[in-house]
Amino acid sequence: MTVDACTLPTLTVGQLAERSGLAVSALHFYERSGLIRSTRDTGNRRRYTRDTLRRLAFIRASQRVGIPLAEIKQALDSLPRRRTPREADWFTLSTKWQRRLNDQIEQLTRLREDLTNCIGCGCLSFSRCQLVNADDVMAAEGAGARRLEPGTPRPDPYECCPLGA
């Protein structure tokens, strides 16, 4: 006789993996990271409450939009009595994360446009390119990435780098 996981008060790690679409190793990682919790039965096997599925859906949705696990854990820990997130919780947290996500979108858009413009020029040299790094101004700012920082002035996309300049 097959046991229906929907009627059980708790789920095994295998049932949770099947229902969530996550690997057992991912569930173990999430548990070690404090994102989900289990109890142990008399045979010392992990058992998860069914609301863990909603928690996993919250974690996956958050990751999908680029929120790091540390921030997801912090958000989950901020809920009253570490309860399972509800729709209102998702709204509150996603509103807080919107500015961060908008900044990420802006950075990715800049990167996409800068790469397209640079590759279109043909020189592919950040030290010489007049489009991406006019007059090698980034060298004066020191080592490290500069193009992705918010507020970095954008080059004129219609100016072309003279080849070999």
Buried (B, 14 or more C-beta within 10 A) or exposed (E): EEEEBEEEEBBBBEBBBEBBEBEBEBBBBBBEEEBBEBEEEEEEEBBBBBEBBEBBBBBBBBEEEEBEBEBBBEBBEEBEEEEBBEEEBBEBBBEEBEEEEEEBEEBEEBEEEBEEBBEEBEBEBBEBBBBBBBEEEBEEEEEEEBBEEEEBEEBEEEEBBEEEE
